[in-house]
């Protein structure tokens, strides 16, 4: 599914509701790609909404791609679609790719007991 939002906090809430219902007890990796930096946080599904909201505060327009089955290599993606591409504050200043946030399942730790 894909949706467009005028406020980034609504995009974060949209993803958080999907993660809460589809992956309630899973550890997730949330990565922010902004200019030439990658920032990563590992969190639970219940905390992911706050992390995503924090990462996309600078997105004036956000497009969300949500794939609950993770068949695309990620569960969710938020892309900035600002219209300020020539300004210094833009995510594309310096000819970088648009800013984005990826949400994936955290890798299973080796040696973890599958039976609990």
ABEGO torsion letter per residue (X at the ends): XBBBBABAAAAAAAAAAAAAAABAABBBBBBBBBEABBBBBBBBAAAAAAAAAAAAAABABBBBBBBAAGAAGBABBBBBBBAAAABAABAABGGBBBBBBBBBBBBBBBGBBAAX
